[in-house]
Amino acid sequence: MTHSSLARLVLCAGLLAFTTLALTVPAFTFFGAQATVETGSAPPPEGRPPTGALTRTQSRRWEITLSLDLPELRRRETVEEALIVPVSVLDTWWRVDPRSFRTRVSVDFVPVPPTQFTITVAPSRFGESRVEIPIPNVIEQRLTAELAWTVEVWSCALDEARASKIAWPAAWPDEVQRFRSASAGINSQDPLIQGALREISSRLPEQLAPLYAAKEIIRAGSRILRNADHSEGGMAGSKSRGVVVWGATQALSSHIGGEADVTCICLALLRAAGFPARPVIGLAHDRSRRNNASNADKLSLWGEVFLPECGWVPFDAAQIRGGISAQTPVTQQWNGFGTDRDFDERVPITHELDLYTPKASDIGRTASFAALCRLKTKLEQPGQGPTDILIQTSVVSRGRGDGGP
C-alpha cells in the first residue's frame, strides 16, 4: 500500500446526529445526598456501542477523585470564575453516572458551604462534556477543590478474522471527521510525520485491509523514537500538572519523548493515512498498589483508531512497542490492540487533549502538559495559567458493572 493510496482516503459522509448532554448538579460534600439531574434522552454519537467484529465484554465500576490545588488567587475586581475539568460522560468504552458528580471546595482550607454554589456538566466546544466548578469570590486566598464521580468501564474484544474482511469505507461518518485533522500534539501534516508514513507505506502491500494497515502503522510508529522513556521532574509530592507531553513533532525532532509521545506519534501517522484516531486521557490502574492508595494510579495517555463497520478500537502504543516485534505477523492477535480482558482496569476521563506550555517559573520543566483542569477565564496569579493548578488523582474499584450495552 503506497502513501498515495492512503492519501486518497480523504472521505466525508454523515450519520444521524444525536443530542448532547447538559445538566446542572447541586454541589454537596462527599457525605451528602445524591443530586437530581436531567440527563437528556439520546446519547452523543461517540456513546453508541461498538458494532460488528468489535464488542464490549465485562465491565467494572470505578470512583475517580481529583484533588485540585490552586496558588493564591489575586483579583483586581469581582469576576465570575470556574474550574473546568473535561469529562466525557458517555463513550464507546465507558459511561459516567451524571448523578454521581460531587465536589467540595475550601478557601484557605476552610470548607465552603455546598449550598453556596452548584457544579454544571455541559457540552464542550467539541460536543463532549466538561464539568464547571464555581470559584468563590476570594482575594489573595488559597483555594482547593475535590471532584469525584463514578464511571463504568468495559473491556474490549475484536474478532480480527472477521474484521480483516472489511474493506475501506466509501466515506467516514461525520461524527469522526474531527479526529482526522491535525490537533495539538498530533500534527498529521508535519513533514516528519508525512516522511515517516511514506517510509512505512513503501514496505506494505498495495492492497491491505484497514485493520492490518492500522496495526502496521501503529507498530512502526511505536518504534520510531530511540528514547521513549523520558520523564519530567518537578513534581510537588504526589501531585502533577497533568500528563507530560512533548507532542509528535517535538518528540520526532529530538528523538526524545515518553509513552504519551509514542501514542501521539501513532495517532498522527494514523490521521496522516486517513484514519480517524484520537487520544484518551485516564488512569491506568496499578494492581500492585492498594485500591485506596493516594495517587496509586498513573495518569496516562492511550489511543483509539476508528475501523469501518466496527467503531473505536483501543490500542496501547507503549505495550505494542515493548511486546510486538517486527517479525510478529499482522494476522496474529496482538497484546495492546483491540482485545484486552483487563481493559476495564483503564479508567478513562476525556479525549480532550489541550496542551499548555509551562511557565518560566516551572524550573526543570521543558515539556508541555495535557492539563486535566484549567481556569475558565484568566486571573492575575503567579505564572498565569493551567500549569499552576496541581492535581492529585486516585481511583477506587466499586466492583463489577452490569455489563449492559
C-alpha positions as CSV (number, residue, x, y, z in Angstrom):
1,M,0.0,0.0,0.0
2,T,1.5,3.3,-1.1
3,H,1.2,6.6,0.6
4,S,-0.8,7.9,-2.4
5,S,-3.3,5.2,-2.0
6,L,-3.6,6.0,1.7
7,A,-3.9,9.7,1.0
8,R,-6.8,9.1,-1.4
9,L,-8.9,8.1,1.6
10,V,-9.9,11.7,2.4
11,L,-13.5,11.0,2.7
12,C,-16.7,12.6,4.1
13,A,-20.2,11.5,4.9
14,G,-22.6,11.6,7.8
15,L,-24.6,9.5,10.2
16,L,-27.6,10.6,12.2
17,A,-26.6,13.2,14.8
18,F,-27.6,12.7,18.4
19,T,-28.3,15.3,21.1
20,T,-25.7,16.2,23.6
21,L,-25.9,16.2,27.4
22,A,-26.4,19.3,29.6
23,L,-27.2,19.3,33.3
24,T,-26.7,21.1,36.5
25,V,-25.7,19.3,39.7
26,P,-26.1,20.9,43.1
27,A,-22.8,20.7,44.9
28,F,-22.5,18.9,48.2
29,T,-20.0,17.3,50.4
30,F,-18.9,13.8,49.8
31,F,-21.2,12.6,52.6
32,G,-24.3,14.4,51.3
33,A,-27.4,13.2,49.5
34,Q,-27.3,12.4,45.8
35,A,-28.4,15.2,43.4
36,T,-31.3,15.0,40.9
37,V,-30.4,15.9,37.3
38,E,-31.8,15.8,33.9
39,T,-29.8,13.5,31.6
40,G,-31.4,14.0,28.3
41,S,-32.9,11.3,26.1
42,A,-30.3,10.4,23.5
43,P,-26.6,9.7,23.8
44,P,-23.9,11.6,21.8
45,P,-22.6,9.7,18.7
46,E,-19.5,8.6,20.4
47,G,-21.6,6.9,23.1
48,R,-23.0,4.2,20.8
49,P,-21.6,0.7,21.5
50,P,-19.2,-0.9,19.0
51,T,-20.6,-3.0,16.2
52,G,-19.8,-6.0,14.0
53,A,-16.5,-7.6,14.8
54,L,-15.9,-5.3,17.8
55,T,-17.7,-6.0,21.1
56,R,-17.9,-4.9,24.7
57,T,-17.2,-7.7,27.3
58,Q,-17.1,-7.4,31.1
59,S,-17.4,-4.1,32.9
60,R,-16.2,-2.6,36.2
61,R,-17.2,0.5,38.1
62,W,-14.7,3.0,39.4
63,E,-14.8,6.1,41.6
64,I,-12.4,8.8,40.4
65,T,-11.3,11.6,42.7
66,L,-9.3,14.6,41.5
67,S,-7.8,16.9,44.3
68,L,-7.1,20.3,42.9
69,D,-4.8,22.9,44.4
70,L,-4.6,26.4,43.1
71,P,-2.0,29.0,44.0
72,E,-3.1,32.2,45.8
73,L,-5.6,33.9,43.6
74,R,-5.2,37.7,43.0
75,R,-8.0,39.7,41.6
76,R,-8.4,43.4,40.9
77,E,-12.2,43.2,40.6
78,T,-15.0,40.8,41.0
79,V,-15.2,38.3,38.1
80,E,-17.1,35.1,37.5
81,E,-14.7,32.3,37.6
82,A,-14.8,28.5,37.4
83,L,-12.5,25.5,37.3
84,I,-13.0,23.4,34.1
85,V,-12.5,19.7,34.1
86,P,-13.2,17.9,30.8
87,V,-15.0,14.6,31.4
88,S,-16.6,12.5,28.7
89,V,-19.9,11.4,30.2
90,L,-20.9,8.8,27.6
91,D,-18.5,7.0,25.2
92,T,-17.9,3.7,23.4
93,W,-16.0,2.1,26.3
94,W,-17.3,3.9,29.3
95,R,-20.3,5.8,30.8
96,V,-20.4,8.1,33.7
97,D,-23.3,8.3,36.1
98,P,-24.1,12.0,35.9
99,R,-25.8,11.9,39.3
100,S,-22.5,10.8,40.8
101,F,-20.7,14.1,40.3
102,R,-19.9,15.7,43.6
103,T,-17.4,18.3,44.8
104,R,-16.2,20.2,47.8
105,V,-14.3,23.5,47.8
106,S,-12.2,25.1,50.6
107,V,-10.8,28.6,50.9
108,D,-7.6,28.7,53.0
109,F,-8.6,25.1,54.0
110,V,-12.0,26.2,55.4
111,P,-14.8,24.3,53.6
112,V,-17.3,26.5,51.6
113,P,-20.9,25.6,52.4
114,P,-22.2,23.4,49.5
115,T,-25.4,25.4,49.3
116,Q,-23.5,28.4,48.0
117,F,-22.6,27.0,44.6
118,T,-23.5,24.4,42.1
119,I,-21.4,22.4,39.6
120,T,-22.5,22.2,36.0
121,V,-22.0,19.5,33.4
122,A,-22.3,20.8,29.9
123,P,-21.1,20.1,26.3
124,S,-17.6,21.4,25.5
125,R,-16.7,23.1,22.3
126,F,-16.2,19.7,20.8
127,G,-19.6,18.4,21.8
128,E,-18.2,16.2,24.6
129,S,-18.6,17.2,28.2
130,R,-16.9,19.3,30.8
131,V,-17.6,20.0,34.5
132,E,-17.5,23.6,35.8
133,I,-16.8,24.1,39.5
134,P,-17.5,27.8,40.5
135,I,-14.7,29.5,42.4
136,P,-15.8,31.6,45.4
137,N,-15.2,35.3,45.1
138,V,-12.0,35.5,47.1
139,I,-9.0,37.7,47.1
140,E,-5.4,36.6,47.9
141,Q,-6.6,33.3,49.4
142,R,-5.7,29.7,48.6
143,L,-8.3,27.6,47.0
144,T,-8.5,23.8,47.0
145,A,-11.2,21.6,45.5
146,E,-12.1,17.9,45.1
147,L,-14.2,16.5,42.2
148,A,-15.4,12.9,42.3
149,W,-17.6,10.8,40.1
150,T,-18.4,7.2,39.2
151,V,-17.7,5.6,35.8
152,E,-18.4,2.2,34.3
153,V,-15.7,0.8,32.0
154,W,-15.9,-2.1,29.6
155,S,-13.2,-4.5,28.4
156,C,-13.0,-5.0,24.6
157,A,-12.8,-7.8,22.1
158,L,-12.1,-7.7,18.4
159,D,-12.8,-10.6,16.1
160,E,-9.8,-10.0,13.8
161,A,-10.6,-12.7,11.3
162,R,-13.9,-11.1,10.7
163,A,-12.6,-7.5,10.8
164,S,-9.8,-8.4,8.3
165,K,-12.5,-8.9,5.6
166,I,-13.9,-5.4,6.0
167,A,-12.9,-3.1,3.1
168,W,-12.0,0.6,3.2
169,P,-15.2,2.7,3.5
170,A,-16.7,4.9,0.8
171,A,-16.9,7.6,3.5
172,W,-16.1,8.1,7.1
173,P,-19.0,9.2,9.4
174,D,-19.3,12.9,10.1
175,E,-19.0,12.3,13.8
176,V,-15.4,11.1,13.5
177,Q,-14.2,13.7,10.9
178,R,-12.6,16.0,13.5
179,F,-10.3,13.1,14.6
180,R,-8.8,13.0,11.1
181,S,-7.3,16.5,11.3
182,A,-4.2,17.9,12.9
183,S,-4.6,19.0,16.5
184,A,-2.4,20.0,19.5
185,G,0.4,17.4,19.9
186,I,-0.9,15.3,17.0
187,N,0.2,17.2,13.8
188,S,-0.6,14.8,11.0
189,Q,0.6,17.4,8.4
190,D,4.1,17.7,9.9
191,P,6.8,16.9,7.3
192,L,8.4,14.4,9.7
193,I,5.1,12.5,10.1
194,Q,4.5,12.6,6.3
195,G,8.0,11.4,5.6
196,A,7.7,8.6,8.2
197,L,4.3,7.5,6.7
198,R,5.9,7.3,3.2
199,E,8.7,5.1,4.5
200,I,6.2,2.9,6.3
201,S,3.9,2.7,3.3
202,S,6.7,1.7,1.0
203,R,7.1,-1.6,2.9
204,L,3.4,-2.5,2.8
205,P,1.5,-4.3,0.1
206,E,-0.5,-2.2,-2.3
207,Q,-3.9,-3.6,-1.1
208,L,-4.2,-4.0,2.6
209,A,-7.3,-4.3,4.8
210,P,-7.9,-1.3,7.1
211,L,-7.3,-3.5,10.1
212,Y,-3.9,-4.6,9.0
213,A,-2.9,-1.1,7.8
214,A,-3.7,0.3,11.2
215,K,-1.7,-2.3,13.0
216,E,1.3,-1.9,10.8
217,I,1.2,1.9,11.2
218,I,0.9,1.6,15.0
219,R,3.7,-1.0,15.2
220,A,6.1,1.1,13.1
221,G,5.1,4.4,14.8
222,S,5.6,2.9,18.3
223,R,9.2,2.1,17.4
224,I,10.3,5.4,15.8
225,L,11.6,7.1,19.0
226,R,15.1,5.9,20.1
227,N,14.5,7.2,23.6
228,A,10.8,6.7,24.7
229,D,11.5,6.6,28.4
230,H,11.8,10.4,29.1
231,S,10.1,11.7,32.2
232,E,9.9,15.1,33.7
233,G,10.9,16.1,37.2
234,G,9.5,18.9,39.3
235,M,6.5,17.1,40.9
236,A,5.2,18.6,44.1
237,G,5.0,15.5,46.2
238,S,2.5,13.1,44.6
239,K,0.8,15.9,42.7
240,S,1.3,16.8,39.0
241,R,0.0,19.3,36.5
242,G,-1.3,16.7,34.1
243,V,0.1,14.4,31.5
244,V,3.6,15.4,30.3
245,V,3.5,15.5,26.5
246,W,6.1,16.8,24.1
247,G,3.9,16.1,21.1
248,A,4.6,14.2,17.9
249,T,6.5,16.9,16.2
250,Q,8.9,17.8,19.0
251,A,9.5,14.2,20.0
252,L,10.4,13.2,16.5
253,S,12.7,16.3,16.1
254,S,14.6,15.5,19.3
255,H,14.2,11.7,19.3
256,I,13.2,12.0,22.9
257,G,9.8,11.5,24.4
258,G,7.7,9.5,26.8
259,E,4.9,6.9,26.5
260,A,2.4,9.7,25.8
261,D,4.6,10.9,22.9
262,V,4.7,7.4,21.4
263,T,0.9,7.4,21.4
264,C,0.8,10.9,19.8
265,I,3.2,9.8,17.0
266,C,1.0,6.8,16.3
267,L,-2.2,8.9,16.2
268,A,-0.5,11.5,13.9
269,L,0.6,8.7,11.5
270,L,-2.9,7.1,11.5
271,R,-4.5,10.5,10.8
272,A,-2.0,11.2,8.0
273,A,-3.0,7.8,6.5
274,G,-6.7,8.9,6.5
275,F,-7.8,7.1,9.7
276,P,-9.8,8.8,12.4
277,A,-7.7,8.4,15.5
278,R,-7.9,10.0,19.0
279,P,-6.2,10.1,22.4
280,V,-7.7,9.1,25.7
281,I,-6.5,10.6,29.0
282,G,-7.2,8.5,32.0
283,L,-5.9,6.5,34.9
284,A,-4.1,3.2,34.3
285,H,-4.9,1.2,37.4
286,D,-2.0,-0.4,39.2
287,R,-2.9,-3.7,40.7
288,S,0.3,-3.8,42.8
289,R,-0.9,-1.0,45.0
290,R,-3.8,-0.6,47.4
291,N,-7.0,0.5,45.7
292,N,-7.4,3.4,48.1
293,A,-3.7,4.5,48.0
294,S,-3.3,8.2,47.2
295,N,-2.1,8.7,43.6
296,A,-1.7,4.9,43.3
297,D,-2.8,5.1,39.7
298,K,-0.9,6.6,36.8
299,L,-2.4,9.4,34.8
300,S,-1.6,8.4,31.2
301,L,-2.5,8.5,27.6
302,W,-3.5,5.8,25.2
303,G,-5.1,5.7,21.7
304,E,-8.2,4.7,19.7
305,V,-8.4,4.2,15.9
306,F,-11.8,4.0,14.1
307,L,-12.3,1.0,11.9
308,P,-15.1,0.8,9.4
309,E,-18.1,-1.3,10.5
310,C,-16.6,-1.7,13.9
311,G,-16.1,1.6,15.8
312,W,-13.4,2.9,18.1
313,V,-10.6,0.2,18.6
314,P,-8.4,0.9,21.7
315,F,-4.7,0.4,21.5
316,D,-1.7,0.8,23.8
317,A,1.3,2.0,21.7
318,A,3.8,1.6,24.6
319,Q,2.7,-2.0,25.1
320,I,3.0,-2.7,21.4
321,R,6.4,-1.1,21.3
322,G,7.7,-3.3,24.1
323,G,5.9,-6.5,23.2
324,I,5.4,-6.8,19.4
325,S,8.4,-7.4,17.3
326,A,8.9,-6.6,13.6
327,Q,8.5,-10.3,12.9
328,T,5.1,-10.8,14.6
329,P,2.6,-11.5,11.9
330,V,0.0,-8.8,11.4
331,T,-2.6,-11.6,11.2
332,Q,-1.9,-12.6,14.7
333,Q,-3.7,-11.0,17.7
334,W,-1.5,-8.5,19.4
335,N,-1.5,-7.7,23.1
336,G,-2.3,-4.0,23.3
337,F,-4.6,-3.8,20.3
338,G,-8.3,-4.4,20.1
339,T,-8.8,-7.3,22.5
340,D,-8.0,-6.9,26.2
341,R,-9.9,-8.6,29.0
342,D,-8.3,-6.2,31.5
343,F,-9.2,-3.1,29.6
344,D,-11.8,-2.4,32.3
345,E,-8.9,-1.5,34.6
346,R,-8.1,1.5,32.5
347,V,-10.2,4.3,33.8
348,P,-10.8,6.9,31.1
349,I,-11.6,10.6,31.7
350,T,-11.6,12.5,28.4
351,H,-10.4,12.7,24.7
352,E,-9.8,16.5,25.2
353,L,-6.0,16.9,24.6
354,D,-5.3,20.6,25.2
355,L,-1.6,21.3,25.7
356,Y,-0.2,24.1,27.8
357,T,3.4,25.4,27.8
358,P,5.0,25.6,31.3
359,K,5.9,28.9,32.6
360,A,9.4,30.2,33.3
361,S,8.8,29.7,37.0
362,D,8.4,25.9,36.5
363,I,12.1,25.2,36.9
364,G,13.3,22.0,35.3
365,R,10.1,21.5,33.2
366,T,10.5,21.7,29.5
367,A,7.7,19.6,28.0
368,S,4.0,20.7,27.7
369,F,1.1,19.4,29.8
370,A,-2.2,17.9,28.8
371,A,-3.9,19.7,31.7
372,L,-7.0,18.0,33.2
373,C,-8.0,21.2,34.9
374,R,-7.9,24.8,33.8
375,L,-9.5,28.2,34.6
376,K,-12.5,29.3,32.6
377,T,-11.1,32.8,32.4
378,K,-7.7,34.4,33.1
379,L,-6.9,35.5,36.6
380,E,-3.8,37.6,37.7
381,Q,-1.8,34.9,39.5
382,P,1.8,33.8,39.7
383,G,2.7,32.1,36.4
384,Q,-0.7,32.7,34.9
385,G,-2.3,29.6,33.5
386,P,-3.5,26.0,33.9
387,T,0.0,24.6,34.7
388,D,-0.2,26.3,38.1
389,I,-3.1,24.1,39.1
390,L,-1.7,21.0,40.9
391,I,-3.7,17.7,40.6
392,Q,-3.7,14.6,42.7
393,T,-5.5,11.6,41.4
394,S,-7.0,8.5,43.0
395,V,-9.3,5.7,41.8
396,V,-11.2,3.1,43.8
397,S,-12.9,0.0,42.4
398,R,-16.6,-0.3,43.1
399,G,-17.0,-3.8,41.8
400,R,-18.3,-5.3,38.6
401,G,-20.6,-3.3,36.4
402,D,-23.9,-4.5,35.0
403,G,-22.2,-5.3,31.6
404,G,-25.1,-3.9,29.7
405,P,-24.8,-2.0,26.4
